[in-house]
Amino acid sequence: MTYFFTDQEKLQYQNNGYVLRESQFSSSEIDIFRKVFESTVLKALEISKAGKEYFLDKKRFVDIDYLTLQYEPEPNDSFLRVIEPAHSLNSDLDNIIADRRLTDPIKSILSIGEVSLWTDKLNLKRPQIGSGFGWHQDSPYWIHDSEDVDSLPNVYICLDNANESNGCFSVIKGSHKQGCLPGTFDNSQLGGFYTDKDSFNIDDSVDLEAAEGSLIFFNQHIVHGSKPNLSNQERRAYIVTYQPENRAMLKSGKIKNI
């Protein structure tokens, strides 16, 4: 069985910058993914003491070799927010990365037959703790490390039911067509990575509420973000970014063909 995009999905991706495929993984598969996810979190916390701690805009980060851990802002700064690249901590993630439900649509987007990994990350939004992500694009983070930032599509796996109350993924529909947009440049350390709000129309925002096991394919240039998790429910996600084969990964510089 193959999972390539239909012509309609290709057109939707080109016009809107994203495609949502509902419930691509079963509940039993997602249960396994969650166990892999949480074991990866435990390992990250275990090795974090040996890493280099630093702060940007009063937000806590820890680097261990080419692994970066982001934490929630105070007073919840003992809770992890992002782990990247996650596969370096858990080889069980390799099976997810190589699943054709992810890779076939990516091949459709890139119009190629083989892909490799650029990066992958686990995003955590713990109940009542998980903070939001401001409006941003991925491409400005990567443009200095990739010679072909236009060939880095993403897929977002919903590990929990996602809705507005627990901070579902949101996008600015069609914003990818403008390429890299200017940052906020507000004199903060991270401000340049958040997109200038005068560069897009907030009326084009779409909250992508989706059930567990759903997949969101989204363009590296699309402006996206999310609200805090104000609910009593988890909102975890695994985001994988691909590229054409035989290209080095972000940070490690190694090649990981799929």
C-alpha positions as CSV (number, residue, x, y, z in Angstrom):
1,M,0.0,0.0,0.0
2,T,1.2,3.5,-0.8
3,Y,0.3,6.8,0.8
4,F,1.3,9.4,-1.8
5,F,-0.6,12.6,-2.1
6,T,-3.6,12.8,-4.4
7,D,-3.6,15.5,-7.0
8,Q,-6.0,17.4,-4.8
9,E,-3.7,17.2,-1.8
10,K,-0.8,18.4,-3.9
11,L,-2.8,21.4,-4.9
12,Q,-3.9,22.1,-1.4
13,Y,-0.3,21.9,-0.1
14,Q,0.8,24.3,-2.8
15,N,-2.0,26.8,-2.2
16,N,-2.4,26.5,1.6
17,G,1.0,25.3,2.8
18,Y,-0.3,22.3,4.7
19,V,-2.3,19.1,4.4
20,L,-4.1,17.4,7.4
21,R,-4.7,13.7,7.1
22,E,-6.9,12.5,10.0
23,S,-6.3,9.4,12.0
24,Q,-3.5,7.8,10.0
25,F,-2.3,5.7,13.0
26,S,-4.5,3.4,15.2
27,S,-4.9,3.9,18.9
28,S,-2.7,0.9,19.6
29,E,0.1,2.3,17.4
30,I,-0.2,5.7,19.1
31,D,0.0,4.0,22.5
32,I,3.3,2.5,21.4
33,F,4.5,5.9,20.1
34,R,3.7,7.5,23.5
35,K,5.7,4.9,25.3
36,V,8.7,5.6,23.0
37,F,8.1,9.3,23.5
38,E,8.1,9.2,27.3
39,S,11.1,6.9,27.4
40,T,12.9,9.4,25.3
41,V,11.9,12.2,27.7
42,L,13.2,10.2,30.6
43,K,16.5,9.6,28.9
44,A,16.9,13.3,28.0
45,L,16.3,14.3,31.7
46,E,18.8,11.7,32.8
47,I,21.6,13.0,30.6
48,S,20.8,16.7,31.0
49,K,22.9,17.1,34.1
50,A,26.0,16.4,32.0
51,G,25.1,19.1,29.4
52,K,25.9,22.8,29.0
53,E,23.2,25.0,30.5
54,Y,22.5,28.5,29.1
55,F,19.6,31.0,29.0
56,L,18.2,33.0,26.1
57,D,15.6,35.6,27.0
58,K,15.5,33.9,30.5
59,K,14.5,30.6,28.9
60,R,16.5,27.6,29.8
61,F,18.4,25.4,27.3
62,V,20.8,22.5,27.7
63,D,23.1,21.2,25.0
64,I,24.7,17.8,25.1
65,D,26.9,17.3,22.0
66,Y,24.5,18.2,19.1
67,L,21.3,17.5,21.2
68,T,19.4,20.6,22.4
69,L,16.9,20.5,25.2
70,Q,14.4,23.4,25.7
71,Y,12.6,23.9,29.0
72,E,9.4,25.6,30.0
73,P,9.8,29.2,31.3
74,E,10.0,29.8,35.1
75,P,8.5,28.6,37.4
76,N,8.1,25.4,35.4
77,D,11.7,25.3,34.1
78,S,12.3,21.8,35.3
79,F,9.8,20.5,32.6
80,L,11.1,19.8,29.1
81,R,9.4,21.6,26.2
82,V,11.4,20.4,23.2
83,I,14.0,17.7,22.4
84,E,15.9,18.0,19.2
85,P,17.1,15.8,17.4
86,A,15.1,13.2,19.3
87,H,16.2,10.1,17.3
88,S,19.7,10.4,18.8
89,L,18.3,9.4,22.1
90,N,16.0,6.5,21.0
91,S,16.5,4.2,18.0
92,D,12.8,3.2,18.3
93,L,12.1,6.5,16.6
94,D,13.7,5.3,13.5
95,N,10.7,3.0,12.7
96,I,8.4,6.0,12.9
97,I,10.7,8.2,10.7
98,A,10.7,5.5,8.0
99,D,7.0,4.8,8.1
100,R,5.6,5.2,4.6
101,R,2.6,7.1,5.9
102,L,5.1,9.9,6.6
103,T,7.6,9.4,3.8
104,D,5.3,8.8,0.8
105,P,3.6,12.2,1.1
106,I,7.0,13.8,1.6
107,K,8.2,12.3,-1.6
108,S,5.0,13.7,-3.3
109,I,5.9,17.1,-2.0
110,L,9.5,17.0,-3.2
111,S,8.7,15.0,-6.4
112,I,11.6,12.6,-5.6
113,G,12.0,8.9,-5.0
114,E,14.3,8.9,-1.9
115,V,14.6,11.1,1.1
116,S,16.9,11.6,4.1
117,L,16.4,13.1,7.5
118,W,17.1,16.8,8.2
119,T,15.9,16.9,11.9
120,D,13.3,15.6,14.3
121,K,11.9,16.9,17.6
122,L,9.6,16.0,20.3
123,N,7.3,18.8,21.5
124,L,5.8,18.6,24.9
125,K,2.8,20.5,26.3
126,R,2.1,19.2,29.7
127,P,-1.3,19.8,31.2
128,Q,-1.6,23.3,32.7
129,I,2.1,23.8,32.2
130,G,2.8,23.7,28.5
131,S,3.5,27.2,27.1
132,G,2.6,28.4,23.7
133,F,4.8,29.0,20.7
134,G,4.7,32.4,19.1
135,W,4.2,32.9,15.4
136,H,7.3,31.8,13.5
137,Q,8.7,30.0,10.4
138,D,11.1,27.1,10.5
139,S,13.1,28.4,7.5
140,P,14.9,31.3,9.3
141,Y,16.3,28.7,11.8
142,W,17.7,26.6,9.1
143,I,18.8,29.0,6.3
144,H,22.3,29.3,7.6
145,D,22.8,25.5,7.8
146,S,21.0,24.4,4.6
147,E,21.9,25.2,1.0
148,D,18.4,24.3,0.0
149,V,16.0,25.5,2.6
150,D,13.1,25.2,0.1
151,S,13.4,21.4,0.2
152,L,12.8,20.8,3.9
153,P,9.1,19.8,4.4
154,N,7.7,18.8,7.8
155,V,5.3,16.2,9.1
156,Y,3.6,16.6,12.5
157,I,2.3,13.5,14.3
158,C,-0.5,14.2,16.8
159,L,0.2,11.9,19.8
160,D,-2.9,13.2,21.6
161,N,-6.2,14.7,20.6
162,A,-5.4,18.3,19.9
163,N,-7.8,21.2,20.3
164,E,-7.8,24.9,21.1
165,S,-7.8,24.3,24.9
166,N,-4.7,22.2,24.9
167,G,-2.8,24.3,22.4
168,C,-3.3,22.7,19.0
169,F,-1.1,23.5,16.0
170,S,-2.1,26.6,14.2
171,V,-1.0,28.0,10.8
172,I,-1.3,31.2,8.8
173,K,-2.9,29.8,5.6
174,G,-0.9,30.6,2.5
175,S,1.9,32.4,4.2
176,H,4.5,30.0,2.8
177,K,4.3,31.7,-0.6
178,Q,6.3,34.7,0.6
179,G,9.4,32.7,1.6
180,C,11.5,33.8,4.6
181,L,9.7,36.7,6.3
182,P,11.4,39.3,8.5
183,G,11.7,38.7,12.2
184,T,10.5,40.9,15.0
185,F,13.9,42.4,15.9
186,D,12.7,43.6,19.3
187,N,16.2,43.6,20.8
188,S,15.5,40.2,22.5
189,Q,17.9,37.3,21.9
190,L,15.3,35.2,20.2
191,G,13.1,37.9,18.6
192,G,14.6,37.5,15.2
193,F,13.2,34.0,15.0
194,Y,9.6,35.1,15.5
195,T,7.8,36.5,12.5
196,D,7.0,40.2,12.2
197,K,3.2,40.4,12.6
198,D,3.0,43.1,9.9
199,S,4.3,40.4,7.4
200,F,1.2,38.2,7.5
201,N,-2.6,38.5,8.0
202,I,-3.8,37.1,11.3
203,D,-7.2,36.7,9.8
204,D,-5.7,33.8,7.8
205,S,-4.9,31.8,10.9
206,V,-6.3,28.2,11.1
207,D,-6.4,26.1,14.3
208,L,-5.8,22.6,13.2
209,E,-7.8,20.6,15.7
210,A,-7.0,16.9,15.1
211,A,-7.5,13.5,16.6
212,E,-4.6,11.4,17.9
213,G,-2.8,9.6,15.1
214,S,-3.4,12.4,12.6
215,L,-0.7,13.8,10.4
216,I,-0.1,17.4,9.4
217,F,2.2,18.0,6.5
218,F,3.4,21.6,6.5
219,N,5.8,23.8,4.5
220,Q,9.0,25.0,6.0
221,H,8.0,28.6,5.2
222,I,4.5,28.6,6.6
223,V,4.0,30.8,9.6
224,H,2.8,28.7,12.5
225,G,2.5,28.6,16.3
226,S,0.3,27.4,19.1
227,K,-1.5,28.5,22.3
228,P,-0.6,27.3,25.8
229,N,-2.1,24.1,27.2
230,L,-4.8,25.3,29.6
231,S,-6.4,21.9,29.9
232,N,-5.9,18.8,32.0
233,Q,-4.9,16.8,28.8
234,E,-1.5,16.1,27.3
235,R,-0.7,17.7,24.0
236,R,2.4,15.9,22.7
237,A,3.7,15.9,19.1
238,Y,6.5,14.4,17.1
239,I,7.7,16.5,14.2
240,V,10.0,15.1,11.5
241,T,11.7,17.2,8.8
242,Y,12.9,15.5,5.6
243,Q,15.1,16.4,2.7
244,P,16.4,14.8,-0.5
245,E,18.7,11.7,0.0
246,N,22.4,11.9,0.7
247,R,22.2,15.2,2.5
248,A,23.7,15.9,5.9
249,M,21.4,16.4,8.9
250,L,21.1,19.6,10.9
251,K,23.6,19.8,13.8
252,S,25.3,16.4,13.5
253,G,26.4,16.7,9.9
254,K,25.8,13.0,9.4
255,I,23.7,11.5,6.6
256,K,20.7,9.5,7.5
257,N,19.0,8.1,4.4
258,I,15.5,6.7,5.0
